Amino acid sequence: MKAEIKPLTGIRGIAAIWVLLLHFQDELNACLPWFKNLEPVASRGHIGVDIFFVLSGFIMSYVYQDIYRWQLRSKINFVIKRFARVYPNQLMTLLVLGVLVLAANFLGKSTSGSYELKEFVTHLFMLQAFPYLHNGLSWNYPAWSVSAEFFGYLAIFPIAILLMRQAWLSKYSFSCSIALIIGYLTFLNNELLGTWEMLAQISFEFLAGALLFRSIQQQAKIADISAKAMPYLCITGVILLYLPDSIISDSLVRSYLILTAPLLIAALYSQSGVIANFLSTKYVCYLGLISYALYMTHAITQNVLKVIFPIEMIEEASLTMRLFIFASYIMVPFIVAILTYHFWEEPMRKWLQKKLMS
């Protein structure tokens, strides 16, 4: 069993919160207008998914780099473990949403979002990220990345392992990792991906993460240099976020943030520096543990809160009431995530592994 790299656990929590802020910003802005000062940060919350994908390739390579030596049964068990890791929350959130949609229809209430039966089936089989099988984001809309992630495990990780074993590629791994990110950004910024965007994102970024790990294996100084540069890269990122569009375009800011994701992960792998120390703390690491549950349940929690506290009501409420609603939007998603992690995600993961691997 590989040792846990605590800063890489912690960053998962921060990335999940960033995604949550993106999706909750309208309600939070309505509660407290000063929250709009964070809009340049919150509106880029989708970068949290890019961090997840690069990190996934990195961690899979760190933990399972010797998988090519395993017997067939062990390789099958690897797939089972990954399935048991992602599917319980995928299934639970889909079924909960199904019950809520049926209840809303029965009561004659309107629902926001897309809830077609065909899309339900693609979600059930984790196919919602595949071209021609989805019609935009639907049902538990953040779950598209789970479909893409599982595709990464099955299709991209074997390619990553094959490339990592090539001796000639070893000294070019870091350059190839960055080139993959640049390649993805080139396709993305020129709108060349179309319906393939979701699978392209996981393919480029997962592979970039895997090659990043290989590069650090060969040259540990990459992690040390990244750790020293990271505070300056973060400061630059914050400045770019707050520059007006007339000075720098949104696509350039997005490209900078995504390009720094591999450097951030390399820096955290070194487990040195102020940022790594912060992300290694007990409570931040706990956020990392519940990050998947938070990511998968926050959209459902948001829908329920929007029924209880319609945005029109928030705008007309007193300051005291708006503070209460603001606190609800911050606290309830974490309470739901904690309960989901401890009473569903982890027990079901262990149960599935026991049943399917026995």
Secondary structure by P-SEA (a helix, b strand, c coil): ccccaaaaaaaaaaaaaaaaaaaaaaaaaaaccccccaaaaaaaccaaaaaaaaaaaaaaaacccccccccaaaaaaaaaaaaaaccaaaaaaaaaaaaaaaaaaaacccccccccaaaaaaaaacccccccccccccccccaaaaaaaaaaacccaaaaaaaaaccccccaaaaaaaaaaaaaaaaaaacccccaaaaaaaaaaaaaaaaaaaaaaacaaaaaaaaaaaaaaaaaaaaaaacccccccaaaaaaaaaaaaaaaaaaaaacccaaaaaaacaaaaaaaaaaaaaaacaaaaaaaaaaaccaaaaaaccaaaaaaaaaaaacaaaaaaaaaaaccaaaaaaaaaaaaac
